[in-house]
Amino acid sequence: MASLYRENIRTLKGVGERHARLFQKLGVTSVGALLRLYPRSYEDLSHPCSVREAPAGIPCAVRATVTQSPSGTRIHGGMTLYQGLADDGESELVLTFFNNPYVAFMLKEGKEYLFYGKISENFLRRRMNSPEFFPADSCPAIRPVYPQTEGLGSRKIWCTVKEALQRLPEKIIDPIPEELRKQYSLCGLREALENIHVPPTMNAVLTARRRLIFEELLVLQLGLFRMKSRNIRESRYRFSHDYTEEFFSLLPFRPTGAQRRAVHESMADLTSGRPMNRLVQGDVGSGKTAVAAALCYCAAKNGFQAALMVPTEILAQQHYESLRKIFESAGIRTALLTGSVQAAQKRKILVSLADGSVGLTVGTHALFSKSVVFQRLGLVVTDEQHRFGVAQRAALSKKGEHPHLLVMSATPIPRTLALMIYGDLNLSVLDELPPGRMEIKTYAVPSALRPRVFRFLERQIASGRQCYIICPTIDGDQSGMASVMQYAEALQNQWLHGRRIGVLHGRMKSSEKEKVMGCFASGSLDVLVSTTVVEVGMDVPNATVMMVENAERYGLSQLHQLRGRVGRGREQSYCILISDAKSKTAKARLDILCHTGDGFKIADEDLRLRGPGDFFGNRQHGLPALKIADMATNMDCLREAQNAAEFILTQDPSLERPEHRGLRAEMQLLFSQAEFS
């Protein structure tokens, strides 16, 4: 298989320069990569229906003989409609195609075909619009459907994949050792690749998928455990003294027991002589930043530099302003490095980082640009870990020689799930909130009460407070869901006329987002109407109301994160969930939020009600992109793969044995942008 990754896809029959460019859009440049482009679904053509019994509106296969080849008729809009007829001996089927002049030559009268598409009924006649079709005597039983791009359809991809399968060597070195395959009842790699692309039955698909999913998750877990094994190395940045109590004495509040415990666990790593790789996971408002600041302070006092990376400029500015006063009172220089820092100021900062005179740098992604060079980077902290990937935190780590690494997440995740997501990190949990933090009053109400809610918002604004309103869509559509643009306009013209209203959504440029968030943070806006981009990245103590439209569309953990945007000041705060959902499950979910503010309890309920998908989503929490495995639905397989990875690494930590070299190669390929030296 390794040699096939060195064969350009253009060596395959029928793949010229144009198709090679289209395949590249799908991430495929080699024959090996094409074989790992797995189908996203399958069409089962093995049990065709009669025309009469075919279900309407559901994709199905129908076997019938063409009785009239399609002929064209010009219709409005410059389109040409091609219609033909087919018959299965009992009923007639109208075949309709649009702007396809070749179909008249492809469907021959008197020949039997298998048609695949959706049946519709009109004037007692059954029809199929733009069906796929195959000669009945050479029709595949199971047809794979691949991810596609414009100009490159699934059928062309399948033909090319079948050509690629012919390039498989006679003897494939299977990356999963035979003993392990037997233990977990897995088929071989050749069988898996052949049956995932050209399956004789759906059972063969299931067998192939299980093998390939296990392999991918095994490789993922091996990579994460290998990253974690960096702890075995000696660290250049061993902390000789613990200054955290000195730091706590500078704070205007007393740290919680959970904060002290997390700091103690981290200090044990920092003084051990091995690089720290730790996740601090805590609920909204649990004080993660204070933990990170204590460790950054300790790094600076030990003569090292610390870098704190956050996802937005506004949050970087806020952290910088709050930490600068404390650090500089102790003689530690600080710097703020973001994309909007002026060129002259940036040059000064870069010089200070290179000569080691700055002890703490707070910034965004700008921190790991090539121009940034640290003299003695001993500690790297990333906030809101799921907004940064494994490769990104590895890139920042490369700014030093294996510096200590602390990542923070405000997304409460059940511990067992967290260990699987962040398999390369040790875990500390902040399960205690600072005393005096007021509970956010949460209400779930139907849309009929929206006018009353707006009157409440008006009273909050009149008393000098600010409000968030979250909508699920950016522009209006036919779904009836609230959209940011229309909502903001309605507020301005009707409900909150005369109030200062800002808009924030994901299609805006980064500079535009930062400007709007800055205006809201400074109090220049009364209301911020936004999509969920405000989930992280802003701390506005004056905001007291979080209103969420179509609340049933969000996971409980996400709603809890949104709720955490308020309740950061001394005033009573509120979260209002607007929903007309009728199902008992949806109502029960929202009721949980109304009765508890404990993010870990909410996470457990979300896991129970919705499964693990809500914790992973498409981003996979910064993990390398997976091609076939889905951690949201393959949890059992993930546990098996994790156990297998642990067993393999206890026997062969460097994966040097001949039977493990294939896994090592797969691991390096999956984590090709991450650090494995």
FENJO-V433443 format. One record per residue. RES is the residue in three letters. PHI is phi in degrees with one decimal (999 if undefined). Layout:
res->{RES;RES}
phi->{PHI;PHI}
This chain:
res->{MET;ALA;SER;LEU;TYR;ARG;GLU;ASN;ILE;ARG;THR;LEU;LYS;GLY;VAL;GLY;GLU;ARG;HIS;ALA;ARG;LEU;PHE;GLN;LYS;LEU;GLY;VAL;THR;SER;VAL;GLY;ALA;LEU;LEU;ARG;LEU;TYR;PRO;ARG;SER;TYR;GLU;ASP;LEU;SER;HIS;PRO;CYS;SER;VAL;ARG;GLU;ALA;PRO;ALA;GLY;ILE;PRO;CYS;ALA;VAL;ARG;ALA;THR;VAL;THR;GLN;SER;PRO;SER;GLY;THR;ARG;ILE;HIS;GLY;GLY;MET;THR;LEU;TYR;GLN;GLY;LEU;ALA;ASP;ASP;GLY;GLU;SER;GLU;LEU;VAL;LEU;THR;PHE;PHE;ASN;ASN;PRO;TYR;VAL;ALA;PHE;MET;LEU;LYS;GLU;GLY;LYS;GLU;TYR;LEU;PHE;TYR;GLY;LYS;ILE;SER;GLU;ASN;PHE;LEU;ARG;ARG;ARG;MET;ASN;SER;PRO;GLU;PHE;PHE;PRO;ALA;ASP;SER;CYS;PRO;ALA;ILE;ARG;PRO;VAL;TYR;PRO;GLN;THR;GLU;GLY;LEU;GLY;SER;ARG;LYS;ILE;TRP;CYS;THR;VAL;LYS;GLU;ALA;LEU;GLN;ARG;LEU;PRO;GLU;LYS;ILE;ILE;ASP;PRO;ILE;PRO;GLU;GLU;LEU;ARG;LYS;GLN;TYR;SER;LEU;CYS;GLY;LEU;ARG;GLU;ALA;LEU;GLU;ASN;ILE;HIS;VAL;PRO;PRO;THR;MET;ASN;ALA;VAL;LEU;THR;ALA;ARG;ARG;ARG;LEU;ILE;PHE;GLU;GLU;LEU;LEU;VAL;LEU;GLN;LEU;GLY;LEU;PHE;ARG;MET;LYS;SER;ARG;ASN;ILE;ARG;GLU;SER;ARG;TYR;ARG;PHE;SER;HIS;ASP;TYR;THR;GLU;GLU;PHE;PHE;SER;LEU;LEU;PRO;PHE;ARG;PRO;THR;GLY;ALA;GLN;ARG;ARG;ALA;VAL;HIS;GLU;SER;MET;ALA;ASP;LEU;THR;SER;GLY;ARG;PRO;MET;ASN;ARG;LEU;VAL;GLN;GLY;ASP;VAL;GLY;SER;GLY;LYS;THR;ALA;VAL;ALA;ALA;ALA;LEU;CYS;TYR;CYS;ALA;ALA;LYS;ASN;GLY;PHE;GLN;ALA;ALA;LEU;MET;VAL;PRO;THR;GLU;ILE;LEU;ALA;GLN;GLN;HIS;TYR;GLU;SER;LEU;ARG;LYS;ILE;PHE;GLU;SER;ALA;GLY;ILE;ARG;THR;ALA;LEU;LEU;THR;GLY;SER;VAL;GLN;ALA;ALA;GLN;LYS;ARG;LYS;ILE;LEU;VAL;SER;LEU;ALA;ASP;GLY;SER;VAL;GLY;LEU;THR;VAL;GLY;THR;HIS;ALA;LEU;PHE;SER;LYS;SER;VAL;VAL;PHE;GLN;ARG;LEU;GLY;LEU;VAL;VAL;THR;ASP;GLU;GLN;HIS;ARG;PHE;GLY;VAL;ALA;GLN;ARG;ALA;ALA;LEU;SER;LYS;LYS;GLY;GLU;HIS;PRO;HIS;LEU;LEU;VAL;MET;SER;ALA;THR;PRO;ILE;PRO;ARG;THR;LEU;ALA;LEU;MET;ILE;TYR;GLY;ASP;LEU;ASN;LEU;SER;VAL;LEU;ASP;GLU;LEU;PRO;PRO;GLY;ARG;MET;GLU;ILE;LYS;THR;TYR;ALA;VAL;PRO;SER;ALA;LEU;ARG;PRO;ARG;VAL;PHE;ARG;PHE;LEU;GLU;ARG;GLN;ILE;ALA;SER;GLY;ARG;GLN;CYS;TYR;ILE;ILE;CYS;PRO;THR;ILE;ASP;GLY;ASP;GLN;SER;GLY;MET;ALA;SER;VAL;MET;GLN;TYR;ALA;GLU;ALA;LEU;GLN;ASN;GLN;TRP;LEU;HIS;GLY;ARG;ARG;ILE;GLY;VAL;LEU;HIS;GLY;ARG;MET;LYS;SER;SER;GLU;LYS;GLU;LYS;VAL;MET;GLY;CYS;PHE;ALA;SER;GLY;SER;LEU;ASP;VAL;LEU;VAL;SER;THR;THR;VAL;VAL;GLU;VAL;GLY;MET;ASP;VAL;PRO;ASN;ALA;THR;VAL;MET;MET;VAL;GLU;ASN;ALA;GLU;ARG;TYR;GLY;LEU;SER;GLN;LEU;HIS;GLN;LEU;ARG;GLY;ARG;VAL;GLY;ARG;GLY;ARG;GLU;GLN;SER;TYR;CYS;ILE;LEU;ILE;SER;ASP;ALA;LYS;SER;LYS;THR;ALA;LYS;ALA;ARG;LEU;ASP;ILE;LEU;CYS;HIS;THR;GLY;ASP;GLY;PHE;LYS;ILE;ALA;ASP;GLU;ASP;LEU;ARG;LEU;ARG;GLY;PRO;GLY;ASP;PHE;PHE;GLY;ASN;ARG;GLN;HIS;GLY;LEU;PRO;ALA;LEU;LYS;ILE;ALA;ASP;MET;ALA;THR;ASN;MET;ASP;CYS;LEU;ARG;GLU;ALA;GLN;ASN;ALA;ALA;GLU;PHE;ILE;LEU;THR;GLN;ASP;PRO;SER;LEU;GLU;ARG;PRO;GLU;HIS;ARG;GLY;LEU;ARG;ALA;GLU;MET;GLN;LEU;LEU;PHE;SER;GLN;ALA;GLU;PHE;SER}
phi->{999;-58.5;-65.2;-69.1;-73.6;-94.9;-90.9;-63.5;-64.3;-69.9;-75.3;-83.3;-60.5;86.3;-109.5;-94.2;-62.6;-65.6;-67.1;-61.9;-64.9;-69.4;-62.2;-62.1;-62.5;-92.1;81.9;-113.9;-124.6;-128.9;-63.3;-62.2;-64.8;-65.2;-66.3;-96.8;-88.0;-85.8;-59.4;-88.3;-163.6;-138.3;-107.0;-87.7;-102.2;-77.9;-130.7;-67.6;-95.2;-76.9;-58.3;-67.3;-91.6;-63.0;-69.8;-75.2;79.1;-121.7;-55.7;-153.6;-105.0;-130.9;-98.2;-157.5;-102.4;-69.6;-104.8;-149.7;-64.2;-62.7;-126.3;-96.9;-136.2;-72.7;-124.7;-62.0;81.8;77.7;-88.3;-117.2;-99.8;-109.2;-127.8;-140.2;-129.7;-137.6;-143.2;-104.7;96.6;-120.6;-137.9;-102.2;-127.5;-84.6;-106.7;-123.8;-133.7;-116.9;51.4;-128.8;-66.9;-76.0;-64.3;-65.7;-88.2;-83.7;-100.0;-101.1;-60.2;86.3;-102.8;-90.5;-132.0;-105.2;-106.5;-125.1;174.8;-103.6;-82.4;-130.1;-120.2;-152.5;52.9;68.2;-109.7;-98.6;-141.3;-127.1;-95.2;48.7;-72.8;-76.2;-146.2;-140.3;-56.8;-62.2;-84.0;-137.0;-90.4;-68.4;-70.8;-125.0;-112.0;-75.1;-119.0;-100.8;-58.8;-125.8;-138.8;-57.7;95.1;-135.9;-85.9;-62.5;-65.9;-64.3;-61.1;-62.4;-60.4;-69.7;-62.6;-62.7;-64.7;-65.5;-60.8;-67.9;-85.8;-60.2;-61.1;-58.7;-119.4;-96.9;-81.9;-76.6;-64.2;-91.0;-56.2;-57.1;-60.2;-70.2;-61.7;-66.4;-60.3;-106.9;54.3;-109.6;-77.9;-74.9;-67.1;-59.5;-59.3;-65.2;-66.9;-65.7;-80.8;-76.1;-100.0;-130.2;-80.1;-75.4;-143.8;-70.6;-63.5;-63.9;-62.3;-62.3;-64.4;-65.9;-61.4;-60.2;-63.4;-71.5;-66.1;-58.4;-58.6;-66.3;-70.7;-62.8;-63.5;-60.4;-66.8;-59.6;-64.0;-66.8;-65.1;-66.6;-63.8;-66.1;-70.7;-56.9;-59.2;-69.4;-68.5;-75.2;-102.8;-73.0;-115.1;-76.1;-78.0;-93.3;-132.9;-101.5;-105.7;-67.6;-65.3;-61.8;-64.8;-58.6;-68.4;-86.9;-82.2;-81.8;-143.5;-93.6;-66.3;-78.1;-61.5;-66.8;-63.7;-62.0;-64.4;-63.6;-65.5;-62.8;-62.9;-68.9;-64.7;-62.1;-68.6;-66.3;-98.9;-82.3;90.8;-116.5;-62.7;-78.6;-134.9;-133.9;-104.8;-104.8;-109.0;-150.3;-66.5;-55.6;81.8;-81.9;93.2;-64.1;-61.9;-66.1;-63.9;-61.3;-63.8;-61.2;-74.2;-63.6;-61.6;-64.9;-61.8;-63.6;-69.2;-88.1;91.0;-108.8;-101.8;-125.8;-126.7;-113.4;-107.3;-125.9;-79.1;-133.3;-65.7;-65.4;-70.0;-60.6;-62.3;-65.5;-62.6;-60.8;-63.0;-75.4;-85.2;-57.0;-61.5;-67.9;-67.9;-72.3;-67.9;-102.8;80.8;-104.8;-73.0;-124.8;-145.3;-114.9;-127.8;-133.1;-64.2;-93.9;-64.5;-60.2;-57.3;-64.1;-66.8;-63.3;-60.6;-63.5;-63.4;-61.6;-63.9;-67.1;-71.1;-68.3;-91.3;81.3;-78.8;-95.1;-86.7;-131.2;-119.0;-107.1;-168.5;-106.4;-55.8;-55.7;-63.2;-107.8;-72.6;-61.2;-73.3;-86.9;-128.9;-97.3;-79.1;-142.2;-76.2;-98.9;-144.2;-117.8;-121.5;-115.3;-96.0;52.9;-51.4;-69.8;-83.1;-116.8;-98.8;-55.8;-65.3;-67.9;-70.8;-67.3;-63.2;-69.9;-62.1;-69.9;-67.3;-126.9;-98.9;54.3;-68.1;-67.9;-126.9;-125.3;-116.6;-125.9;-137.0;-97.2;-94.6;-61.3;-133.6;-49.9;-54.9;-62.9;-70.5;-61.5;-65.7;-81.6;-69.4;-106.7;-63.8;-92.6;-126.7;-78.5;-120.8;-120.2;-119.2;-96.0;-109.0;-144.2;-95.2;-58.7;-65.6;89.8;-75.0;-75.3;-67.5;-84.9;-72.5;-120.9;-133.3;-108.3;-134.2;-75.9;-64.9;-61.2;-92.5;-56.8;-56.7;-66.2;-63.6;-63.7;-65.5;-65.3;-60.1;-60.7;-66.8;-62.6;-65.9;-62.1;-89.2;95.2;-94.4;-124.6;-136.6;-104.3;-130.6;-105.3;-120.4;-79.6;-125.3;-87.7;-110.1;-69.7;-142.1;-87.9;-81.4;83.0;-79.2;-67.9;-118.6;-57.5;-64.5;-65.8;-64.6;-61.3;-65.4;-64.7;-62.0;-65.8;-88.2;-133.8;-71.1;-125.7;-57.7;92.0;-87.6;-86.2;-118.9;-112.2;-125.3;-141.8;-156.2;-70.8;-84.1;-72.1;-66.3;-56.0;-64.4;-68.3;-60.5;-60.1;-64.1;-65.7;-64.2;-64.6;-63.4;-68.4;-63.9;-83.1;90.9;-78.5;-122.4;-88.4;-132.7;-115.9;-95.7;-149.2;-84.7;-76.4;-63.2;-85.7;-54.0;-135.3;99.3;-151.6;-128.4;-121.8;-59.4;-80.7;-81.2;-119.9;-130.1;-116.1;-111.0;-120.6;-82.1;49.5;-60.6;-66.5;-78.4;-106.0;-71.4;-60.0;-64.3;-69.0;-62.4;-64.9;-63.6;-62.7;-58.8;-68.9;-70.7;-109.4;79.1;-102.0;-115.7;-91.1;-85.7;-61.1;-117.0;-138.0;-125.5;-118.2;-103.1;-93.2;-157.6;-108.6;-60.1;-99.5;-68.5;-63.6;-63.6;-62.4;-65.6;-64.0;-62.7;-67.1;-64.8;-59.0;-62.9;-70.9;-113.3;-147.1;-111.2;-82.3;-61.0;-73.3;-64.6;-63.0;-61.9;-62.5;-66.5;-62.1;-63.2;-69.2;-83.7;-116.1;81.3;-75.3;-56.2;-64.1;-87.5;-106.7;62.2;-71.6;-74.1;54.0;52.7;79.7;-78.8;-57.3;-65.7;-98.7;-92.6;-135.1;-76.2;-130.3;-65.7;-73.3;-122.5;-112.2;-62.9;-62.6;-65.5;-62.7;-63.6;-61.7;-64.5;-65.1;-62.6;-64.5;-63.3;-61.7;-63.9;-60.4;-73.0;-70.5;-83.9;-147.2;-56.8;-97.3;53.8;-92.7;-63.1;-54.1;-72.2;-109.1;-66.8;-63.2;-65.0;-62.4;-64.2;-63.0;-63.0;-66.1;-68.2;-64.2;-101.7;-60.1;-99.5;-100.6;-103.5;-133.6;-70.3}
